[in-house]
Structure formats: C-alpha cells, structure tokens
Amino acid sequence: MTVAPPTIAPTPSTPLPTVDTPAWLQTLQGVINPIPFVEKARSQYGDIFKGCSVGFPPYIVLSHPDGIEQVFTANPDLFDSVSGNQIIAPITGNQGLLLLEGKAHQQRRKLLMPPFHGERMRAYGETMRAIATQVSQQWPHHQSFVMRTATQEITLRVILQTVFGIDNNERFQRLRQLLSEMLHTFDTPLGSSHLFFTGLQKDFGPWSIWGKFLRRRQEINDLILTEIQERRHQPLGEDILSLLLVARDERGESMADTELRDELMTLLFAGHETTASALAWAFYWIHKIPKVRTKLLAELSDITLDTDPNDIAKLPYLSAICSETLRIYPLVIFTFGRILKQPMEIMGYDLPSGVMLSPCIYLVHHREDLYPNPKEFQPERFLERQFSPYEYLPFGGSNRRCLGYAFALFEMKLILATILKQTLLSLVNQQSIQPVRRGITFTPAGGVPMVVTTTNTTP
C-alpha cells in the first residue's frame, strides 16, 4: 500500500488555508460542479481549508482521516447539526430524525433503529427480491430503458412496503407517483439551486419550479396524514408506521401526527433515493468492466430462489462491488455539516465557533495513499484490506451516520443478485458516465441507459 505523506503540524501562527475566490463563485461552483471544485481546492490548499458560501456559515473542508476522526469522536454537544442540515427541511419537514438535536435525536434514533438492523431488517429480504423480480420482468427486451428510473421504482416500492406494510393500493400508487415527481424537481442545476438559495423558494404559481414542488408536497403530506389517522384505529402490523404509532417517550406520550408525518417523509426520501442511484451506478460498473461482471456472475452461479437472503448478502465479491460503487462516486459529497458551538482545535488549527465542519467523503475516497488509482473501479480493494470509519465513510459517521446504512447495503446486494441471475443486460453504449447533482445527492448523468437481451425465467 502507498504510504501516506507525513502531515506537517501547523504552528499557532500558521493561518488556515483559505479559498481565495469570491463567496458567490464558491457557491456557484459548489452547487453546479462541486467535484472539480473540491478537487482543485484540495490540490491548492491541502487536507483542511476554509471557504465561504452565500447563505451559509464559513465552512471548513476536511479530507484527512485524522481530522475526520477528531470530528467523529468529539462530543456531539459541541456541534449544532440541525442548522447544518436545514437544507433538506423543505423535503422532510422540521421534526424528522435528521433535524432533531441532542436527547430528542438520541431517543428518536433508538426508536427507529430496530427495523433497519438485525432480524427485523432481514425479514424484508424476500420482499426486496420479489419486488426486484416483478419490476425487472416488465422491462422491454431489446429496447433502451433508463436503469436509474427502474431502480427508483424498485427502491420506492421496497420502502413503502417497509414503512406502511403495503404498496399496491390506490393511495400508495398516487404517493409513489407524487414522490417521484417531487424529487424530479431537483434534477437540474436550476432545480437543485432552490434548496441552496432560500431566496428562490417563492411560489409564483403552479407552473413555477417551487410552486410545483409545494403543491406536490402538500398532496403527499395530506396522503400521509390520512394514512396515519386511519391507522390509529386499525390493528397494528409489522411495518415501521405500526412501530411508531405505539412508541412512547419517557413521559408516556405518543408522537403527534405532524411528527409522524415528518419522520415518514424522512424515511421515504432517505430510504429510497440514494439506494436507487447506488444501484444504477453498480449496474453501470458491472457492465462497463467485463472482468467484474464475469467474476460476479461466477460467484452468483450457485444462487437459487431457495438461497437464504442472508447468505447472498455475505457474498464477498458482491459486497466488494457495492463498497467500491459507494467509494468511487459517493451519493453525497460531504457528510452533513456540523456547526461549532465553541472553539475547537482540529489538525493543529484553532477553529472559531460558528464555522461549519464539512468532512468531504469524495476527497477521502479519492486519496492516493488510501486508494491507489482512485479513479479506477477496483472492487478487490475491499477484499484486500479493511478501512477505518474515517477512511471509508459513504454513510457519514458518528451519531449522524445514516441510520439505514445496513438496510441499504442489504437491499443493494439482494436486488443486484436477483436481477443479474434472471436477466442478461448490456449498456446502450460504453461512454463514460459522470455524476450530476440531484438535489443534495449525486446520480449518474443520463440515468444509465441499458438494454435487456435475455431473461432467465428459472434462476
């Protein structure tokens, strides 16, 4: 392995490297084309540097594992994570897990954890496989289709089944349609800009970008609130909504309808959007590099309909492909921001209160000293060594690590194995695909056009 270059400790008089372009230009670059922006800044300023962005606190970008370890292992009470996450409030509301702080965040996280880990999560394995089969069998043969659209249908149906216990009645058909349409609002740089610049969040009527978004969001809220109110008077099931309906805080009080709605919106958004993009990337890389596909299909050769989903999830090369997919183009460039409540020393620099710490997932994942030839897709990296939580962090870290990371990986593996066993696919062309912004996440440009060439009906 390449040895990391020594880190030179700054002296107290050493100023923190600072991006020297105007704040408005940094903002524009960060919204429209952030990967070249952070790569250039890293080459100029090193593993820690300061920048400014319109509408946000001054930010500190960290891309060295030592600095990220300092942030992830620090007392969470040192940070204001809510203010750093407000960008997603228009989508999720203000009372979901991502926008809670302190004890409220701890209690809600503990409440939500069981469905996404352990036996309860694994019980969803057959549902994931069944939905993947149902959707993929409807793909046209010898006609181009967009894989990112197809994987979103799969992951949205999975999360609806997980959250509500059903995904095929009229209400949920409408909810599925509205969620897709609402998230399409942010497919373009102009659409995404509405999340970053609150001045653009104006309702200029049903045909304006924000106006369309608000109307769809309102209809989604109405559908979810109606479901919550009806479910309060029905027998409870094994789904997440049932779990939340019976949950009680330390005072014995249940969650209000609006709190439940925001939590469900958070789960629906975070629980399918990122996984859909990760799957599209995985299909792209598997079919872009023939030796990767050949090796994976060899590993899947013994898989049948009777194979335990847990055994599929343990397959080493399949797991390595998923890990490398999330390394090379992480679905979010940065972890959620943490605003310092008081001064803190990081990597030898004294940082003042009020700055926003922004560990950069992308830059860490592209360090030559950790990942030689980082621009190349090499699943073998994850078979040859283990990486620390500060060297590999596709789901963030510390108390703000994505709650559903185990669920997402489990789902990725089962969907990939199920479809690849049943369906022979090919890319429409071999052109390289780059990531583009979709709201706060990044997705493959063009959505990965693919073609079904053969279907195996007896996997």
C-alpha positions as CSV (number, residue, x, y, z in Angstrom):
1,M,0.0,0.0,0.0
2,T,1.2,3.5,-0.7
3,V,2.4,5.2,2.4
4,A,0.7,8.4,3.3
5,P,2.8,11.6,3.2
6,P,3.7,12.9,6.6
7,T,1.3,15.6,8.0
8,I,3.2,18.7,8.9
9,A,1.7,20.2,12.1
10,P,1.0,23.9,11.8
11,T,2.3,26.3,14.3
12,P,-0.1,28.6,16.3
13,S,0.8,31.4,13.9
14,T,0.0,29.4,10.7
15,P,-3.1,30.8,9.1
16,L,-5.8,28.3,8.0
17,P,-5.6,27.9,4.2
18,T,-8.5,29.8,2.7
19,V,-10.1,29.6,-0.8
20,D,-9.4,32.9,-2.4
21,T,-12.3,33.1,-4.8
22,P,-15.4,35.3,-4.1
23,A,-18.1,33.7,-2.0
24,W,-20.7,33.9,-4.8
25,L,-18.4,32.0,-7.1
26,Q,-17.6,29.3,-4.5
27,T,-21.4,28.9,-4.0
28,L,-22.0,28.6,-7.7
29,Q,-19.2,26.1,-8.2
30,G,-20.3,24.1,-5.1
31,V,-23.9,23.8,-6.4
32,I,-23.3,23.2,-10.1
33,N,-20.0,21.4,-10.3
34,P,-18.7,20.5,-6.9
35,I,-16.4,17.6,-7.6
36,P,-13.9,19.6,-9.8
37,F,-14.2,22.5,-7.3
38,V,-13.2,20.4,-4.2
39,E,-10.5,18.5,-6.2
40,K,-8.9,21.8,-7.3
41,A,-9.2,23.3,-3.8
42,R,-7.6,20.1,-2.2
43,S,-4.7,20.3,-4.6
44,Q,-4.2,24.0,-3.8
45,Y,-4.9,24.2,-0.1
46,G,-4.3,20.6,1.3
47,D,-6.3,18.4,3.7
48,I,-8.0,21.2,5.6
49,F,-9.1,24.6,4.2
50,K,-11.7,27.3,4.8
51,G,-14.2,28.7,2.3
52,C,-17.2,30.9,2.3
53,S,-20.6,30.4,0.7
54,V,-23.6,32.7,0.2
55,G,-26.3,32.0,2.7
56,F,-24.2,29.5,4.8
57,P,-21.7,29.9,7.7
58,P,-18.0,29.8,6.7
59,Y,-17.1,26.2,6.1
60,I,-14.1,24.0,6.9
61,V,-13.5,21.2,4.4
62,L,-11.7,18.2,5.9
63,S,-10.3,15.4,3.8
64,H,-7.7,13.7,6.1
65,P,-8.7,10.7,8.2
66,D,-7.1,12.2,11.3
67,G,-9.2,15.3,11.1
68,I,-12.3,13.4,10.4
69,E,-11.6,11.1,13.4
70,Q,-11.4,14.2,15.6
71,V,-14.8,15.3,14.4
72,F,-16.5,11.9,14.6
73,T,-15.1,11.1,18.1
74,A,-15.8,14.5,19.6
75,N,-18.7,15.1,22.0
76,P,-21.8,15.7,19.8
77,D,-22.9,18.5,22.1
78,L,-20.0,20.6,20.6
79,F,-21.9,20.9,17.4
80,D,-25.2,22.3,16.1
81,S,-26.1,19.7,13.5
82,V,-29.6,20.9,12.9
83,S,-28.6,24.2,11.4
84,G,-26.2,22.3,9.1
85,N,-29.0,20.1,7.9
86,Q,-31.7,22.7,7.3
87,I,-31.2,22.4,3.5
88,I,-33.4,19.3,3.5
89,A,-36.2,20.8,5.6
90,P,-38.4,21.6,2.7
91,I,-38.5,17.9,1.7
92,T,-38.6,16.2,5.1
93,G,-40.1,18.8,7.4
94,N,-38.5,20.0,10.7
95,Q,-39.5,17.2,13.1
96,G,-37.8,14.2,11.5
97,L,-34.7,12.5,12.8
98,L,-32.2,14.5,10.6
99,L,-33.4,17.7,12.1
100,L,-33.5,16.7,15.7
101,E,-30.7,17.5,18.1
102,G,-29.4,16.3,21.5
103,K,-31.6,14.0,23.6
104,A,-34.5,14.2,21.2
105,H,-32.3,12.9,18.4
106,Q,-30.9,10.1,20.6
107,Q,-34.4,8.9,21.6
108,R,-35.8,9.0,18.0
109,R,-32.7,7.2,16.6
110,K,-33.0,4.5,19.2
111,L,-36.7,4.1,18.4
112,L,-36.1,3.8,14.6
113,M,-33.1,1.5,14.7
114,P,-34.7,-2.0,15.1
115,P,-36.4,-2.1,11.6
116,F,-33.1,-1.3,9.9
117,H,-30.9,-3.8,11.7
118,G,-30.9,-7.4,12.8
119,E,-33.7,-9.9,12.3
120,R,-36.4,-7.4,11.6
121,M,-34.4,-6.0,8.7
122,R,-33.5,-9.4,7.3
123,A,-37.2,-10.3,7.3
124,Y,-37.7,-7.9,4.5
125,G,-35.3,-9.8,2.3
126,E,-37.9,-11.8,0.4
127,T,-39.9,-8.7,-0.2
128,M,-36.9,-7.0,-1.8
129,R,-36.3,-10.0,-4.0
130,A,-39.9,-10.2,-5.0
131,I,-40.2,-6.5,-5.9
132,A,-37.0,-6.7,-7.9
133,T,-38.3,-9.6,-9.9
134,Q,-41.7,-8.1,-10.5
135,V,-40.2,-4.8,-11.8
136,S,-37.4,-6.3,-13.9
137,Q,-39.8,-8.7,-15.6
138,Q,-41.6,-5.7,-17.0
139,W,-38.5,-4.3,-18.7
140,P,-38.8,-4.3,-22.5
141,H,-36.5,-6.6,-24.5
142,H,-34.1,-5.1,-27.0
143,Q,-35.3,-1.6,-26.2
144,S,-33.4,1.0,-24.3
145,F,-34.6,1.9,-20.8
146,V,-33.1,4.1,-18.0
147,M,-31.8,2.0,-15.2
148,R,-31.9,4.9,-12.7
149,T,-35.7,5.2,-13.3
150,A,-36.1,1.4,-12.9
151,T,-34.1,1.2,-9.7
152,Q,-36.1,4.1,-8.2
153,E,-39.3,2.2,-8.8
154,I,-37.9,-0.8,-7.0
155,T,-36.5,1.0,-4.0
156,L,-39.5,3.2,-3.6
157,R,-41.8,0.2,-3.6
158,V,-39.5,-1.5,-1.1
159,I,-39.5,1.4,1.3
160,L,-43.3,1.9,1.0
161,Q,-43.7,-1.8,1.9
162,T,-41.3,-1.4,4.8
163,V,-42.8,1.8,6.2
164,F,-46.5,1.1,5.5
165,G,-46.8,-2.6,5.0
166,I,-48.4,-2.2,1.6
167,D,-47.6,-0.5,-1.7
168,N,-50.2,-1.5,-4.2
169,N,-53.5,0.2,-3.3
170,E,-54.7,3.5,-4.9
171,R,-53.3,5.7,-2.2
172,F,-49.9,4.3,-2.5
173,Q,-49.9,4.3,-6.3
174,R,-50.6,8.1,-6.0
175,L,-48.0,8.5,-3.3
176,R,-45.4,6.8,-5.4
177,Q,-46.1,9.0,-8.4
178,L,-46.0,12.2,-6.4
179,L,-42.7,11.3,-4.6
180,S,-41.1,10.7,-8.0
181,E,-42.4,13.9,-9.5
182,M,-41.4,15.9,-6.4
183,L,-37.8,14.7,-6.5
184,H,-37.6,15.3,-10.2
185,T,-37.9,19.0,-9.3
186,F,-34.2,18.8,-8.4
187,D,-32.9,17.0,-11.4
188,T,-31.4,20.2,-12.9
189,P,-28.9,22.7,-11.5
190,L,-31.6,25.3,-11.5
191,G,-34.0,23.0,-9.7
192,S,-31.3,22.0,-7.1
193,S,-30.5,25.7,-6.6
194,H,-33.9,26.1,-4.9
195,L,-32.7,24.0,-2.0
196,F,-29.5,26.0,-1.5
197,F,-30.8,29.5,-2.0
198,T,-33.9,30.3,0.1
199,G,-34.4,33.4,-1.9
200,L,-35.6,31.2,-4.8
201,Q,-38.2,29.5,-2.6
202,K,-41.1,31.6,-3.9
203,D,-44.4,30.3,-5.1
204,F,-45.1,32.0,-8.4
205,G,-47.9,29.8,-9.2
206,P,-48.5,26.1,-10.2
207,W,-46.1,26.3,-13.2
208,S,-43.2,27.7,-11.3
209,I,-40.5,25.3,-10.0
210,W,-41.1,26.0,-6.3
211,G,-44.9,26.3,-6.9
212,K,-45.0,22.8,-8.4
213,F,-42.9,21.4,-5.6
214,L,-45.1,22.9,-2.9
215,R,-48.3,21.6,-4.4
216,R,-46.9,18.1,-4.7
217,R,-45.5,18.2,-1.2
218,Q,-48.9,19.3,0.1
219,E,-50.7,16.4,-1.6
220,I,-48.0,14.0,-0.2
221,N,-48.5,15.4,3.3
222,D,-52.3,15.0,3.0
223,L,-52.0,11.4,1.9
224,I,-49.6,10.5,4.7
225,L,-51.6,12.3,7.4
226,T,-54.8,10.5,6.1
227,E,-53.0,7.1,6.4
228,I,-51.7,8.0,9.9
229,Q,-55.2,8.9,11.1
230,E,-56.8,5.8,9.7
231,R,-54.1,3.5,11.0
232,R,-54.6,4.8,14.6
233,H,-57.9,3.0,14.5
234,Q,-56.7,-0.3,12.9
235,P,-54.9,-3.4,14.1
236,L,-51.1,-2.8,14.0
237,G,-48.8,-4.7,11.7
238,E,-45.0,-5.3,11.5
239,D,-44.3,-2.2,9.5
240,I,-42.4,0.9,10.7
241,L,-45.6,3.1,11.0
242,S,-47.1,0.5,13.3
243,L,-43.9,0.7,15.4
244,L,-44.0,4.5,15.6
245,L,-47.7,4.5,16.4
246,V,-47.2,2.5,19.6
247,A,-43.9,4.3,20.6
248,R,-43.9,6.3,23.8
249,D,-41.4,8.8,25.1
250,E,-40.2,9.0,28.7
251,R,-43.4,10.8,29.7
252,G,-45.5,8.1,28.2
253,E,-46.7,10.4,25.3
254,S,-47.0,9.3,21.7
255,M,-45.8,11.1,18.6
256,A,-48.1,13.7,17.2
257,D,-49.5,13.3,13.6
258,T,-47.2,16.0,12.3
259,E,-44.1,14.4,14.0
260,L,-45.0,11.1,12.4
261,R,-45.5,12.7,9.0
262,D,-42.1,14.3,9.1
263,E,-40.5,11.1,10.2
264,L,-42.2,9.1,7.5
265,M,-41.2,11.7,4.9
266,T,-37.6,11.5,6.1
267,L,-37.7,7.7,5.8
268,L,-39.3,7.8,2.3
269,F,-36.8,10.3,1.0
270,A,-33.6,8.9,2.6
271,G,-34.8,5.3,2.3
272,H,-35.0,5.0,-1.5
273,E,-33.5,8.0,-3.3
274,T,-29.9,7.3,-2.5
275,T,-30.2,3.5,-2.9
276,A,-31.7,3.9,-6.3
277,S,-28.7,5.9,-7.5
278,A,-26.3,3.5,-5.9
279,L,-27.9,0.6,-7.8
280,A,-27.8,2.4,-11.1
281,W,-24.1,3.1,-10.6
282,A,-23.5,-0.6,-9.7
283,F,-25.2,-1.8,-12.8
284,Y,-23.1,0.6,-14.8
285,W,-19.8,-0.5,-13.4
286,I,-20.6,-4.2,-13.6
287,H,-21.4,-3.9,-17.3
288,K,-18.7,-1.4,-18.0
289,I,-15.9,-3.7,-16.9
290,P,-16.3,-7.2,-18.4
291,K,-14.0,-8.9,-15.9
292,V,-16.0,-7.5,-13.0
293,R,-19.2,-8.9,-14.5
294,T,-17.7,-12.3,-15.2
295,K,-16.3,-12.6,-11.7
296,L,-19.6,-11.6,-10.1
297,L,-21.7,-14.0,-12.2
298,A,-19.4,-16.8,-11.3
299,E,-19.9,-16.0,-7.6
300,L,-23.7,-15.9,-8.2
301,S,-23.8,-19.2,-10.1
302,D,-25.0,-21.2,-7.2
303,I,-27.7,-18.8,-6.1
304,T,-31.3,-20.1,-6.4
305,L,-34.7,-19.0,-5.4
306,D,-34.2,-21.0,-2.2
307,T,-31.0,-19.4,-1.2
308,D,-31.3,-17.6,2.1
309,P,-31.1,-13.8,1.5
310,N,-28.6,-13.5,4.4
311,D,-26.3,-15.9,2.6
312,I,-26.5,-13.7,-0.6
313,A,-25.7,-10.6,1.5
314,K,-22.5,-12.3,2.7
315,L,-21.0,-13.0,-0.7
316,P,-17.6,-11.4,-0.7
317,Y,-17.2,-10.1,-4.3
318,L,-20.8,-8.8,-4.4
319,S,-20.1,-7.0,-1.2
320,A,-16.9,-5.6,-2.6
321,I,-18.7,-4.3,-5.7
322,C,-21.2,-2.5,-3.5
323,S,-18.5,-1.0,-1.4
324,E,-16.4,0.2,-4.4
325,T,-19.6,1.6,-6.0
326,L,-20.1,3.8,-2.9
327,R,-16.4,4.7,-2.8
328,I,-15.8,5.9,-6.3
329,Y,-18.8,8.2,-6.6
330,P,-20.4,8.6,-3.1
331,L,-24.0,9.6,-3.3
332,V,-23.3,12.7,-1.2
333,I,-20.1,14.6,-1.5
334,F,-20.0,15.8,2.2
335,T,-21.3,14.5,5.4
336,F,-24.0,16.6,7.0
337,G,-22.5,19.8,8.3
338,R,-21.7,20.4,11.9
339,I,-21.5,24.0,13.1
340,L,-19.2,24.5,16.0
341,K,-20.8,25.9,19.2
342,Q,-17.4,26.7,20.7
343,P,-13.8,26.9,19.5
344,M,-12.1,23.6,18.7
345,E,-8.6,22.5,17.6
346,I,-8.5,20.2,14.6
347,M,-5.3,19.1,12.9
348,G,-3.4,21.7,14.8
349,Y,-5.6,24.6,13.7
350,D,-7.7,26.6,16.2
351,L,-11.2,26.9,14.7
352,P,-13.6,29.5,16.0
353,S,-17.2,28.9,16.9
354,G,-19.8,29.4,14.2
355,V,-17.8,27.7,11.4
356,M,-19.4,24.6,9.7
357,L,-17.2,21.5,9.6
358,S,-17.7,19.6,6.3
359,P,-15.8,16.3,6.1
360,C,-15.6,15.6,2.4
361,I,-16.5,12.0,1.6
362,Y,-15.5,12.3,-2.0
363,L,-12.0,13.6,-1.3
364,V,-11.3,11.0,1.4
365,H,-12.4,8.2,-1.0
366,H,-10.0,9.5,-3.7
367,R,-6.9,9.8,-1.6
368,E,-4.0,8.1,-3.4
369,D,-2.4,7.0,-0.1
370,L,-5.6,5.0,0.8
371,Y,-6.9,4.0,-2.7
372,P,-4.2,3.8,-5.3
373,N,-5.5,4.7,-8.8
374,P,-8.6,6.1,-7.1
375,K,-10.4,6.9,-10.4
376,E,-10.4,3.2,-11.4
377,F,-13.2,0.9,-10.3
378,Q,-11.5,-1.9,-8.4
379,P,-13.7,-4.0,-6.0
380,E,-10.6,-6.0,-5.0
381,R,-9.6,-3.1,-2.7
382,F,-12.2,-4.2,-0.3
383,L,-11.1,-7.9,-0.4
384,E,-7.5,-7.0,0.3
385,R,-7.9,-4.8,3.4
386,Q,-10.4,-3.2,5.8
387,F,-10.7,0.6,6.0
388,S,-11.4,2.5,9.2
389,P,-14.6,4.6,9.6
390,Y,-12.5,7.7,8.9
391,E,-11.1,6.3,5.7
392,Y,-14.3,5.0,4.2
393,L,-17.5,6.8,5.1
394,P,-20.2,6.6,2.4
395,F,-22.9,6.9,5.1
396,G,-21.3,9.6,7.2
397,G,-20.2,8.9,10.7
398,S,-20.6,9.2,14.5
399,N,-24.1,9.9,15.8
400,R,-25.1,11.3,12.4
401,R,-24.2,8.1,10.5
402,C,-27.1,7.2,8.2
403,L,-29.5,5.1,10.3
404,G,-30.4,2.9,7.3
405,Y,-26.8,2.0,6.1
406,A,-27.1,-1.7,6.8
407,F,-30.6,-1.8,5.2
408,A,-29.3,0.0,2.1
409,L,-26.4,-2.4,1.7
410,F,-28.6,-5.5,2.2
411,E,-31.1,-4.1,-0.3
412,M,-28.4,-3.3,-2.9
413,K,-26.9,-6.8,-2.7
414,L,-30.3,-8.7,-2.9
415,I,-31.5,-6.5,-5.8
416,L,-28.3,-6.9,-7.8
417,A,-28.1,-10.6,-7.3
418,T,-31.8,-11.2,-8.1
419,I,-31.8,-9.2,-11.3
420,L,-28.4,-10.4,-12.6
421,K,-29.4,-14.1,-12.0
422,Q,-32.6,-13.6,-14.0
423,T,-31.7,-11.0,-16.7
424,L,-28.9,-10.5,-19.2
425,L,-28.3,-6.8,-19.6
426,S,-25.9,-4.6,-21.6
427,L,-25.1,-0.9,-21.7
428,V,-26.5,1.0,-24.6
429,N,-23.1,2.4,-25.1
430,Q,-19.7,2.3,-23.5
431,Q,-19.3,6.0,-22.9
432,S,-18.1,7.0,-19.5
433,I,-20.8,8.4,-17.2
434,Q,-20.2,11.2,-14.8
435,P,-22.1,12.2,-11.6
436,V,-24.6,15.0,-11.7
437,R,-26.4,16.8,-8.9
438,R,-29.9,15.7,-8.0
439,G,-30.9,17.9,-5.0
440,I,-28.3,17.1,-2.3
441,T,-27.4,13.8,-3.8
442,F,-25.4,12.8,-6.9
443,T,-26.7,10.4,-9.6
444,P,-25.3,9.1,-12.9
445,A,-25.8,11.5,-15.7
446,G,-28.4,10.2,-18.1
447,G,-29.5,7.5,-15.6
448,V,-27.5,4.7,-17.2
449,P,-29.3,3.6,-20.4
450,M,-29.4,-0.2,-20.7
451,V,-31.0,-3.0,-22.7
452,V,-32.4,-6.4,-21.7
453,T,-31.1,-9.0,-24.1
454,T,-32.3,-12.3,-22.4
455,T,-34.4,-13.2,-19.5
456,N,-33.8,-16.4,-17.5
457,T,-37.2,-17.4,-16.0
458,T,-35.8,-20.3,-14.0
459,P,-32.9,-18.8,-11.9
